[in-house]
Amino acid sequence: MSADERLRDLSDFAAPWAVSIAATLRLPDHVEAGATRVEELAERAGADPDALRRLLRYLVARGVFAETDGRYENTEVSRLLLEGRGRRHWIDLDGAPGVFAESWAGLLAGVRTGSPGRDESWFYEELARTGRGASFDAMMEVQARADAAQLAEGYDWSGVGHVADVGGGTGQLVRALLARHAQLRATLFDLPQVVASAEPAERLEIVAGNLLEDPLPEADVCILGRIVHGWPDAGAERILGRCADAAERILLVEAVLPERPSAGDASFDLFMLTLTGGRQRTEAEFRRLAESAGLELRSSTPLATGNAVLELRAA
């Protein structure tokens, strides 16, 4: 591929939108179910046949689908978007990814000014306004469940009696801890619309509140799972300070950005900038952030999920 062809490929706006629309319309599932002609696909997907044909023409050219004599087939790529494979939910524009996609329009403003002009509060308000909150909660449950099993086994909980999961969604993480460690009791703290769907459990208290405004539950350990990456340094420092007033230890469950990140890691960092002004951080940046809140980064333990557990204590 020549440099000119590579540049054109890199600047092709059509690819992410076309693939996301195919996922949103569940085209791979319809093809798998036997709808292989465009008229059948259009009827099942609720789409205009001519416009859908043009979309599929592009996706065939990009190798997402195959086509022979007007009949479409799935490829290895489109099969990744089948229901149950996990990838579709991350690009389904009818769910939370619809908010994600629109946020990319704020990247230019973010690069020019350092901020997209909104924070994480806007994001949750937009999820509620558009009815996409349940979609986001379900996506976060999957991630929390993957981290929880390793956190329950890979961290020393022997001296802990009470753990608070701040911004803990519907409680997948703390439920795993309670199931594994009988001495623990836990408090789940998140926005009212999030914890409204959290199921009660023994030794679990569910508290609704805003982590920037309402009193945080006092505990031995405060967990912030994938929270601080949603905030610029000033907001993240404020959150850490509030948690430090409520708990002896803070555990961050976050991805640690390598000093020389991959394109995927760097892309997600740009996404956090466009969405809320947040950022992915290197270990050195986490250390500086902790120090700015009067804390010390004591350890960083990698998880098989790609995240790490970072333990912070008072300096």
ABEGO torsion letter per residue (X at the ends): XBAAAAAAAAABAAAAAAAAAAAAAGAAAAAAAGBABAAAAAAAAGBBAAAAAAAAAAAAAAGABBBBGGBBBBBAAAAAABBGAGAAAAABAABAAAAAAAAAAAAAAAAAAGBAGBBAAAAAAAAAAAGAAAAAAAAAAAAAAAAAAAAAAABBAAABABBBBBGAEAGAAAAAAAAABAABBBBBBBBAAAAAABBBBBGBBBBBEBAAABBBBBBABBBBBGAAAABBAAAAAAAAAAAAAABABBBBBBBBBBABBBAAAAAAAAAAAAAAGBBBBBAAAAAAAAAAAGBBBABBBBBAAGBBBBBBBBX
